[in-house]
Every structure is written in structure tokens, then in C-alpha cells.
Amino acid sequence: MVASPPILLCRVQGISILYRRYIFSVTTGVVPVAEDGRPLWPQILSVDGRSHKQAREIRERVAEEKFLRETCNLPVSGGSSLCSILWIRENQPEIWNATRHDLTWNRDILALAEIPKFKLPPLMQSYHRVGRILP
């Protein structure tokens, strides 16, 4: 995770959960982040429909039954970080190549999607502190 200096609470305008290589906001969305924590691309929000092709392809490759059995979810355009990540890989290869990270996710799904683990953020419990805000 990227350490942040303390921030005055009166200056906070919004909160996102920041991971070292990706930022996942409160709503489903993805922002690829460089090794040094700089955003590499604007956030792809859950209302974004650009990854319909990737959603269809990964659902065909993995099979809906496997997704439902192992993740209790189906990949949909915008509403699934997997589809947005696949879109970035296919359409923005220089951004994809600049993104690195460790992760423990469903290894079978990642293998079928051909996404290396090091490209994705670590999973954290919601009660883990990732930064500080000062009053």
C-alpha cells in the first residue's frame, strides 16, 4: 500500500480505498496506478460501458456457472473490475505494462482470464487502516 502523509479533515472532499497499484473506489471502479502511486489512467466507473466485449468473452471462456459457483458474481461491463482490467490490457497496453502488484484472488479465474497475479491489488479487510486523517 502507498503511505500517505496526514491530511486535515476539513480538506477531505471524498474518500477512496487506495491500493498500491490500483485504486478501487467506494463504487465499483478501477484506476491503474504506477509503481510510485501515480494514477496512470482515469478511473473507469461502474456506469462505464466500454468493456462489454471483454465481459462477453470472459463469460464465454470461464463459463457463467464457474463464476457463480466460485465468486457468487458474474462479470459485467463496468460493474466488474475484471472486465475493466481486461479492457485496459486490450486497449491500453502501455498502461497495462506499467501496472504491477501481488494478489490472492481466484487463481483459476485469473488463469482463464490470462491476468498475472502481480497486476492486481492485495485484498484487505475493511477494518485495516491504510492511512490517517487528522482533525
C-alpha positions, 0 to 999 in steps of 0.5 A: 500500500502507498503511505500517505502523509496526514491530511486535515479533515476539513480538506477531505472532499471524498474518500477512496480505498487506495491500493498500491497499484490500483485504486478501487473506489467506494463504487465499483471502479478501477484506476491503474496506478504506477509503481510510485502511486501515480494514477496512470489512467482515469478511473473507469466507473461502474456506469462505464460501458466500454468493456462489454466485449471483454465481459462477453468473452470472459463469460464465454471462456470461464463459463457463467456457472464457474463464476457463480459457483466460485465468486457468487458474481458474474462479470459485467461491463463496468460493474466488474473490475475484471472486465475493466482490467481486461479492457485496459490490457486490450486497449491500453497496453502501455498502461497495462505494462506499467501496472504491477502488484501481488494478489490472492484472488481466484487463481483459476479465474485469473488463469482463464482470464490470462491476468498475472497475479502481480497486476492486481491489488492485495485484498484487505479487510475493511477494518485495516487502516491504510492511512490517517486523517487528522482533525 
